[in-house]
């Protein structure tokens, strides 16, 4: 090396050190915020949907309990009609099913039934009438079958 040559004293080009992964750039922060927001919204949607459909699970459990305690008494049929009114209130709040009774309640049940409305009429009439008559000939099994079909057919 020549001490007189200034070019020989220069060192090779060194690239600057990389910044590493932390702290991330602004775009990554924004992406993380958007993802967190989407996760929170999805969780809220799931919780609300589950709460809205919880009544159906409770109704199914109550129908199972009623099936085990099936009796041809007015109290049993009254309990079944009360359960159906509670379910109707969830699915058809504008129709005010709580205030319906007698023929209006029968017509409401048949109009919202998913299938076999004509074949279900005698069962529904017997079920509704049995809730207020002291002695009934209505069959609890047929009433439960209709209630299960009616509950499963509700779209809400």
C-alpha positions in Angstrom: 0.0 0.0 0.0 1.1 3.3 -0.9 0.8 5.8 2.0 0.6 8.6 -0.5 -2.5 7.1 -2.3 -5.6 8.4 -0.5 -7.8 5.8 -2.2 -6.0 3.0 -0.6 -7.1 4.3 2.8 -10.8 4.0 2.0 -12.8 1.1 3.5 -15.3 -1.0 1.7 -19.0 0.1 1.6 -21.0 -1.0 4.7 -24.8 -1.3 4.5 -26.7 0.0 7.5 -28.0 -2.5 10.0 -31.6 -3.7 9.5 -34.3 -2.3 11.8 -35.4 -5.7 13.0 -39.0 -6.8 13.4 -39.8 -4.5 16.4 -41.3 -2.0 16.3 -43.4 -2.9 13.3 -44.3 -0.4 10.6 -47.5 1.6 10.8 -49.2 -0.7 8.3 -48.8 -3.7 10.5 -50.3 -1.8 13.5 -53.3 -0.9 11.3 -53.7 -4.4 10.2 -53.5 -5.7 13.8 -56.2 -3.1 14.8 -58.5 -4.2 11.9 -58.0 -7.9 12.8 -58.8 -7.3 16.5 -61.9 -5.3 15.5 -63.1 -8.1 13.2 -62.5 -10.7 16.0 -64.5 -8.5 18.5 -67.4 -8.1 16.0 -67.5 -11.8 15.2 -67.6 -12.6 18.9 -70.4 -10.1 19.5 -72.3 -11.5 16.5 -71.9 -15.1 17.8 -73.0 -14.2 21.4 -76.1 -12.3 20.2 -77.1 -15.0 17.8 -76.7 -17.6 20.6 -78.8 -15.5 22.9 -81.5 -15.1 20.3 -81.7 -18.9 19.7 -81.4 -19.9 23.4 -85.2 -19.9 23.8 -85.4 -22.8 21.3 -83.0 -24.9 23.4 -85.0 -24.1 26.6 -88.3 -24.9 24.8 -86.9 -28.3 23.6 -85.8 -29.1 27.2 -89.2 -28.2 28.5 -90.9 -30.3 25.9 -88.8 -33.3 27.0 -89.8 -32.6 30.6 -93.4 -32.4 29.5 -93.0 -35.7 27.6 -91.8 -37.4 30.7 -94.7 -36.0 32.8 -97.4 -36.5 30.1 -100.9 -36.6 31.6 -104.3 -35.9 30.2 -105.0 -33.2 32.7 -106.0 -29.6 32.2 -102.9 -28.4 34.1 -100.6 -30.3 31.8 -102.3 -29.0 28.6 -102.3 -25.5 30.1 -98.5 -25.8 30.6 -98.0 -26.9 27.1 -100.1 -24.0 25.7 -98.1 -21.6 27.9 -94.9 -23.0 26.5 -96.1 -22.6 22.9 -97.2 -19.0 23.6 -93.8 -18.2 25.0 -92.2 -19.6 21.9 -94.7 -17.7 19.7 -93.8 -14.5 21.5 -90.2 -15.0 20.4 -90.9 -15.7 16.8 -94.0 -13.6 16.2 -93.8 -10.6 18.6 -96.0 -8.4 16.4 -98.9 -10.8 16.5 -99.1 -10.6 20.3 -99.8 -14.3 20.8 -100.0 -13.8 24.6 -103.4 -12.2 24.3 -104.8 -14.9 22.0 -107.1 -17.6 23.4 -109.7 -20.0 22.1 -110.4 -20.0 18.4 -107.9 -17.1 17.8 -105.1 -19.1 19.4 -106.1 -22.2 17.4 -106.1 -20.2 14.2 -102.7 -18.7 15.0 -101.1 -22.1 15.7 -102.5 -23.5 12.5 -101.5 -20.5 10.4 -97.9 -20.7 11.7 -97.7 -24.5 11.6 -95.1 -25.7 9.0 -97.1 -28.6 7.5 -100.3 -30.6 7.7 -102.5 -27.8 8.8 -105.7 -29.5 8.0 -104.7 -32.8 9.6 -103.5 -30.9 12.7 -106.7 -29.0 13.3 -108.4 -31.7 15.5 -105.2 -32.1 17.6 -104.8 -28.4 18.1 -108.5 -27.9 18.9 -108.4 -30.7 21.5 -105.1 -29.4 23.0 -106.4 -25.8 23.4 -109.8 -26.9 24.8 -108.1 -29.4 27.2 -106.3 -26.6 28.9 -109.5 -25.2 30.4 -111.8 -28.2 30.7 -111.6 -30.3 33.8 -111.9 -33.7 32.1 -110.4 -34.2 28.7 -110.1 -37.0 26.1 -107.2 -35.3 24.3 -104.1 -37.4 23.8 -100.9 -35.8 25.2 -98.8 -37.7 22.7 -100.5 -36.1 19.7 -100.3 -32.7 21.3 -96.5 -33.2 22.0 -96.0 -34.3 18.4 -97.7 -31.2 17.1 -95.8 -29.0 19.5 -92.5 -30.5 18.4 -93.3 -30.0 14.7 -94.6 -26.5 15.3 -91.4 -25.6 17.3 -89.1 -27.0 14.6 -91.0 -25.2 11.9 -90.6 -21.7 13.3 -88.1 -19.6 11.4 -86.7 -17.0 13.7 
